[in-house]
Each structure stands twice: as C-alpha cells, then as structure tokens.
Amino acid sequence: MGDHMSLLSVSIVVLYVLVMVGVGYWSMRRTKTVGDFFLGGRTLGPWMSAFAYGTTYFSAVLFIGYAGRLGWGFGIHTMWIVLGNTLIGTLLAWMVLARRTRDMTVRLNAMTMPEFLRARYDSMPLQVIAAVVVFVFLVPYSASVYMGLSYLFQKALGLQYNEALISLAVLTGIYLVMGGYFALAVSDFIRGIVEFAGVLIMVLLLAGMKGGLATTFSALLDPKNAPAMAFYPPPGDPSFPGWMTLWSLVLITSFGPWALPQMVQKFYSIRSTADVKRAMIIATVFAFFMSFGAYYSGALTHLFFPNPATDLASIVDVATKKPNLDLLMPFFIMSYVPQWLVLVILLMVFSASMSSLSSLVLVSSSAIAIDIYGAVRKPSQKRTIPLMRILCAVFVALSLLIAVSQFDVIVNLMVIAWGALSGAFLAPYLYGLFWKRTTKAGAYAGMICGVGTAVGLFFFWGKPSIPVAGAIAMIVPLIIVPLVSLFTAPPDKELVAKAFGDG
C-alpha cells in the first residue's frame, strides 16, 4: 500500500510538472515585450489577478514554518493573524491600493517598485538603491521557501534533500524563464484551485479526527489545550511579552504585504480599474480560507500532542534540548495524517510555494534587468527580455546555492527580509500614492530608516526580536517621511500633476 501511494504521489507530481511546463511554453509564444514578460501586458482579469495575489501571499513558509511554530506557540490566538491577513492584508489592501496603484503606474510608465519610486520622486539613485534592497532581501527569502518545501518533499516522496531542491529549482526556472509573468498568472490560477480544495479537505479532516470544527474550536479555547505563550518569549528571555510578539506578527503579516514588491506587482498588472472590485472579493475569500486553514491546523497540534515531552521527542533539537517547531507540521502531517491526505497537502503546499518562488525570482531579476541595468542605459526590448530570462535562471541557481549551503548569516538575513522590505517601501510607496507633498528627501529618509531599523534592532535584540523589529521598522518611516517632507522643498508641480493625473 505504501509503495502504491508513493508511486501515485510521484505520478501526480510529474503530471503537475508537465502541465506547468506546458503553460510556460504556451505563454512564451505570446510574450513579445518587457511589459508582457513582467506584467502580462497589464491584461489580467480579476480571477487571475486575485489568485496571483493570494498564492504569492501564502507559501510553504506559512504552511510548514509559521503554521506549526505559531499555532503551537499561540494556539487559537492565531485567529487574530487570520483576521489581520484577511481584512487588512487582502481586503483593505485591494480597497485602498489597487486602483490608485494601477492608475499611477500607468501614468508614470512604471513596471516595478523601484521604477515607481524613481518616477514618483524623480530620482534615479533612489531606483538603484531600491533595486539593491529588493535583491539583497528577496533572494534569501526565496531560498527559505525552497528549504521549507524540500523538507516535505524529502519525507513524502522519499527524495534526498538536495534532490528535492534541485527538482524544484529546475521546474521554477523552466516555466518562468519561458513565459514570465503571464505563465506565472495562468499557473497561479491552476494552483489556486488546488490550494483552495486542499485547504478545505485538510481542515475538515483534521478537525473531524477530533470531533469536528465546533468541538475542536471549543477544545482549543480551554486553557489546558492552548498554552498560548509557551514559546513566545522563549524560556529565559522575557524581553518580549507574548502579546507584543503576537500583535507584531499581526501587523507585519497584514500591513507588510502592502509594500512587498512581489505583492504590489499584482496591482500593476490588472486589466482595468473596473476589475478591481471583483478581484478584491475573490482575493479576500481566498485569503481567509488559506490563512484559517494553515493557522487552525497549527493550533490543532495541541489536541494531537497533549504530552509535548514525549509526543514531540522526535523533533527535539540536540543543541537546545527543545522541540524544533519548524519541523512540527511536517512531523504532524507525516505521522498522523492518512497517506492519501498527505498527497493532497503535498500538492497544496507545492502549489502555494511554486507561486511564491516564481514571484520572488521574477521580481529579483527585474531589480537587475529593469531597475539597475535600465538606470545605466536605456535598454531595448530585444535585449531586456533575454536578460530577464537569463537573470531568472541565475537567481533560481543562486537561491538553490543558498538553500543547499544553509549559511547562518543568510538564514538570519532571510528571517528579517519581510520586515526590512516592508520598512523600506511602505511609507515612500503609501505617501507617494496619496500625498502630493511627499518629497524626494522624505522618501530617502523613509527607506533608509526602515531598512536600518529592521536590521539594527535584529542585531541589537537578537532573533526573538524579529516580529517586533519588523513592526517597528514599518511604523517609524510612517512618521519620518511626512516630517522630513514638511521640512524640505515641495516637489515639482509638473511631476506631481503627472503622477496624480491633474490637468
């Protein structure tokens, strides 16, 4: 039976791979310009745009890392993160940002976050600095997704860690290099359907093993099943109360996507502002089911592992003598979930992760091909598309190298990437969209302050500070940008009129 399931798992994954490669080839035939390659020619309808946003939002980092670590650490209290991701990270983001972003980037002829900042503030150096920030933090982040997904593949399909990594990297590279963003959007739609079905089946069956949703929810409200602050802060480190870490996580995972380049890109590419409302509704429903499914499954581990000292002995870290919570969900899935459901979860996590990886690689390659190379010389369509394809392959290889090597400094860089990117771009981007008085100096100050705060607090406070440091890194520039802007010369009126469509 086990060999049969393993063969079935491999067969379905192979079929999935062939479909993705087919999508890449079909997309390549209709990709003619840089705009086609990076934004799908701004022709994507509401369903594709919404699914592209949702599948990029939720990856293996959520299902394999966050779900287990946070679900165990906070129990049912992770539902606050679900509400934040759904209402703020998705509904409010589309409501506030999508229409304005789409219109302004068309007027400014901007395809990337660095290009938008350059055009909005009339500063080529700002574009280059922003591109460097994107590259430095997104490539290690993509490596983290490879690492999380490879562990699950290693357990479910019997592959060695490096074999799983190489297989995933080759697949990402082939269809993305061929078709660019349009291939990503079409495959995201297919993946979104797989994810939506997978998360519904996963939650219903896991909860069903313990009496159903109503019974498990009631059980998780019982204090004995919800040691909500057990691992935040870690024993012996009372620097950050559990409530502070939890609310920092709500802020950074909900407001953070407002400024992540791979998320904002979805607003650039939507076909028209008329499609925004429909995309907003679809994306919000998708986000609720995905975030609820992940975090609720993580919280359910308390009902499956009532005696952590013995139940989690298999994942105890030799050095710390404590359970390695990053391994909790893979251990849970492989030990307590029926084999046929493992296949469903495998495809779901695989789908979510491939979308995130593809978006990260595409945005990282654009940082060099469009934002840095384009700043040095005016590239032609003929040169830029091959360069983008080459760089996509290079960054897949680079992410693979990082994931295989597992350098400590890179891992630390990866875990602060979300906070650093959000801190760098949220204030300059948000004020640039809505406040005409925002100045170039204010944008510079906000970006430098955001990155500096995230990195500085991380090195000053250490790893337990990551969520708190990230939240502070987002908030501080929101204060700094308007203050600096008010005390510096107003921006050029013609520039502002062009950006806002005045006159």
N, C-alpha and C positions, 0 to 999 in steps of 0.2 A: 504493500500500500504506500509506504514511504517513497519507494523508488518511482512508483506511478505518479505520485503528487509532484515529485521533483522534476520528472520528465514533463509533466503538464505545465509546471511553473516556467521551465526553460522555454517550452514551445510557445507559450503565450507571450513571454517577454520578447522572443525572437520575432513573432508576428507584429508586436507593437513596434519594435525597432524598424521592421520593413515598412510599416505604414509611415513612420516619421521620416525615413529616408525618401519615400515616395513623395511626401509633402514637400520636402526640401527641393527635390528635382522639379516638381511642378511649379513651385514658387520661383525657382531660378529662371525659368523661361519667361516670367512676366516681370522680372526685376531689371529695370533699364537704367534707373538713375540713383543717385545717392539718397534722394528722398524716398524712393521705393525701397531701398535696402534698409534704411534706418527707421523709417516711419510708415512703411507700407503705402507710400504715396498719399498719406492722410485720407485714406479711403475706407477705413474700417468702420463697420456698423456697430450698433450698441451691444449686441451679443458678444462679438469678438473682442471689443474694447473692454467690456466688463469682465469677461473670463480672463483676458490677458492681465488685467489688474489683480484679480483675485488669485490666480495661480502663481503670480510673481510674489504676492504678499505672503503666501503660506507654503513653506518648503520643508525639506527634511529637518532643517534646524528647528522648526516648530514641532513636527510630529515625533522626532527622535530625541531631540535635546530638551527644548522648552517644556513639552507636554509632561515628560517624566519628572524633570527637576522641579518645575514649578507646581505641577499637580501634586507631587509628594510634599513639597515644602509648604504649600498654602492650602491644599485640599480644595474644598468647594469655593473658597475665596477667589480662586482664579476666574470665577464667573465675572468679576469686575473687569478683568482683562478682556474677556469675551465682549462685554458691553462696550468697552472703550474701542476695541478693534472694529466692531460693527458700526457703532453710532458716530464715532469721531474719525477713526482711520479710514472708513469707507463712505458712509452716508454723508457726513459733513464735508469730507474731502471733495467728493464729487459735486456737492451742492455749492460749495464756496469757490473751489479752484478750477474745475474742469472747463467751464465755458470761458472764463476770463483767460485762462492759460492758452486755450486753443486759439482764441481770437488774437491775443497779443503776440504769440509766437508766429502766427501767420503774418501779421503786420511787420514784425521785426525780422522775418525770414530766418528764424532760429530753429534748429533741429535738436539741440542738446541743452542741458542746463548751463554749461559754461558759455555756449553761444548766446543764450538768453541773457546772462549776466553781462556779457560784453556789449551786446546791442542795447540793453536797457540802460546801462550806465556809461556807455561809450568808452570802454577801457579794454584794449586788447590784452594787457598784462593780467587783468582780472580773469579773462578767459583761460589763459595759460595756467595761472595758479589754481583755478577751479578744476581744470583738467588733471593736474598733478594730484590734487586731493582725491578726485574720483578714482584715479588709477591706483594710488597707494592703498586706499581702503577697500575698494571693491574686489580686487584680485584675491587678497587673502580671505575675504568673505566667501567668495565662490569656492575657494579651497575647502572651507569649513563645510559647505554643503556636500561636496564630494566625499569628505570624510564621514559625515553622518550617514549618507546613503550607502556608502560602500560597506559599512559595518552590517547593515541589514541584509544586503545582497550576499555578503560572505556567509551569514547564518542561514538565509533562506534558500540559496541556490548552491551552496557548497563551494563557492569560489574563494580563492585566496584574496586577501585584502587588496594587494596590488593588481590582481587580475580584474577585480571588480572596478577599481579606479580607472584602469586603462580602458575597459569596455565602455564605461560611462563617458569618459573624455572623448573617445573616438566618435561615439554617437552624437554627442553635443556638437563636436566640430563639424561633422559631415553635413548634417541638415542645416545648421546655422550658416556655415560658410557658403553653402549653395544658395539658400533662399533669403537670408537676412530676416528682417522684422516680419515680413509677410508670412514666411514659413513659421516663425515663432507664433504669430497670431492664430494661424489656422490650426497648428498643433496644440496651442493653448485651449482652443475651443474643444478639441477632441479630449485633451487631458482633463479639462474642466468637468466634462460629463463623467469621466472615470472617477475623478475625485469626489464629485457630489454623491454618486452612487456608493462609492466606497466608504465614505464617512458615515452615511446613513446606516449601512449594514453593520459597520464596526460598532457604532454606539449602541444600536438596538440589541445586537447580540451580546456584547459585553455586559450591558446593563441587565439583559434578560437572564444571564447566568446567575445574577444575584437578586432576581425578583422583579426586574423592570425599572423603568425610569423613575416613576414616583417613589418606589421603595428605596432605590439607591440614593435618590436625592435626599430623602428623609434621613437615611442612614448616615450620609456624609455630613448632615447638619449636627449630628451627635458629636460632641467634643471628643469622645474616645476614638472616633474614626477620622478626626480631622486635626491632627497636630499641626495647625496651620503655620506656625512659626518655627518649626523644628530645625530647619536648615538655613533660615534667614533671620538673624545672622548666624553664621556657623558657630558652634560651641567655642567659647573662649574669645570671641570677637564681638563684643557688644556695641561696636561703633555705630551700627545702623539698625535701628529697631525694625522689626518685621513689617510694620505698617508703612514705614518710609520706603522700604525696598519695593513693597507691593505697589504703592501708588506711583513710584518712579517707573516701574515696569508698565503700568497703565499708560502713563504719559509718553514714554519713549516708544512703545509699540503702537500707540494710537496717533500721536502727533508726528512721530518720526517719519512715517510714510509720506507726509505732506511735502517733504523736501528731498526724499531719496531719488536720485536721478532715474533709476530703473522703474520707479513708480510714476513719477511725473511724466515720463515719456508716453505713458498711456493716454494722457490728456492731449498731448500734441497730435496724436495720430488719428483721433476720432474723426469720422467723416464730416460731421457738421454739428453746430451747436444744438440743432433740433434733436439730435440723437442722445444728448447728454442725460435728459431726464430718464429715459428708458434704461440707459446704461447704468445710471445711479441705482435704480431699483434692483436690477439684476445683480449688480456687484454687491449690494448690501445683503440680499438674501444669501448669496454665495458665501460672503464673509461670515455671516452668523453661523451657518451650518459647519463651515470649515473650522472656525475658531472654537465653537462649542464642542465639536467632535474631538478635537485634539486635547483641549484642556480638561474636558469632562472625563475622557478616557484616562488622562493622567491622574485625576483625583480618585478615580475608581481603584487605583492600585492599593489604596488604603483598605479596601474591602477584600482584595485578593491576597494582600500581605499583612495580616493582622499582627504578626510577630516578626518585626523587622530584623531582630538579631539573628534569627535562624532563617527566615524566608529570603532575606537578601544577602545571605552569606556568600553566594556565588559571585556577587558583583562588588565585594569589598575590595577597596584599593589597598594593596600591600603596604604602601608607604604611609597612608593616613589612617589606616585601620577603620575607615568609614565606607559606606556604600558609595560607589561611583554612580551618581544619579543620571549621568549622561547615558549610561547603559541600561537604565531601568526599563524604558519602553521596549527596546529590542529583547531584553530578557523576558519581560512580561508577554510580549507577542509570541516569542518562540516557545515559551514554557506552558502558557495557559490558554492559548487560542487554538481552535481547531485548524488543521492544516489547510483546509480549503479557504478558511478566512484569512490565513496568513498570506495566501496568494492575492486575495482582494486588497489587503492592506499594503502588500508589496507594490502592487500596481498603483495604488493611490499615492503612496509616498514617492514612488518613482516618478509619477506624473507631476506632482507638485514640485519636486526637486528639479526636474529637467527644465521646467518653465523658468524657475528662479535662476538656474545656472545660465540658461540661454540669454536672459535679460541682462544678467551681470556681465557676461562676456561681451555682448553687443555694446553695452554702454561703455565698458572699459576700452574696447577697441576704438570707439568713437572719440574717446578722450585724446588718443594719439592722432588718429587719421583725420578727424574733423577739427578738433579744438587746438591741438599743438601744431601739427603739420599745416593746417589751414591758416594758422596765425603767422607762420613763417612765409608761406607763399600761397597764392590763390590756386588751389588745385582744380584740375579739370575732372569732369565726370569720369572720363576714360581712365584716369589714374586713381581716383579716390575709391571706386568700388573694388578694384583688385586689392588695393592697400587695406581696405576694411576686411576683405576676406582673409588676407594673409594675417592680419593682426588678430582676427578672431581665432585662427588656428594657433597663433603664438600665445595668446592669453589662455587658451584651453591648456596648452602644454605647460605654461608657467603655473597655472593653478594646480595641475596634476603634480608637478615637481614639488610644490609646497605641501600638498596633501600627503605625498609619499614620504617626504623628509620629516614633516611634523616638527619644524624648528620651534622652540619655545617662544622666541621673540615674535615669530609670525603668528602663532596661536594667540598671543596677547594682543597683537595688532588687530587680529580678526574680531576678537570679542568686543573691542571698543569701536569697531567700524560703524555700526548703526548710530551710536551717539555722536561720533565725530562728523559723519556726513550730514546728519540732521542739524547738528550745531552749526556747521559751516554754511549750509544753504537755506535753512528755514527762514531766518529773518530777512536776508537780502532778497530772497525769492518772494516772500509774502508781502513785504512792504513795496517791493518793485511792482507787484501786480496791482496794488490798491492805493498806494500813497504817492502822489505826484512829487512831493517834496523830498523823497528819498534821494540821497546824493551818493556819488561815487565813493567819497570818503567813508560814508556810513556803511556802504556795502563791504568795503575793505575791512573796516573795523569789526563788523559783524562776523565775517568769515574767519578772520584771524582769531578773534575772541572765542568763537565756537570750537574750532579745532584745538586751540590752546587749552581751553577749559577742560574738554573731554580727555585729552592726552595727559595734561598736567595733573588733574585730580586722580586719574587712574594710577599714575606713577607715585603720587603722594600718598594716596589712601590704600592702594593695592586692589587685587582682584575683587574682593567683596563690594567695592565701591562702584562697580561698572554701571548698574542701573541708575544709581543716584547721580553719579558723574555725568551720565548721558542726559538725564533730565535737566540738570543744572546747565549743561552745555547748550541745551535748546533755549532755556529761559533767559540766560544772561544776554545773548545777542538781541533778543526781542526788546531789551531795554537800551542796549548800547547803540543800535542802528538809528533809532529816532533821535537820541540825544546828540550823537555826532552830526547827523543830518541837519538838525536845527542850528548847530553852531558852525556850519560850513556853508559855502556859497551855494545857492539854489542851482539845480540842474538846468541845462539849456532848454529853453521853451520849445524849440522845434523838436528836439529829441523827445520830450515828454508828450508833445502833441502827436507825434508819430506812434509812440508806444500805446497811447490811450485812444487813438483814433479820433482826436479832436480836430475839427476843421476840415 
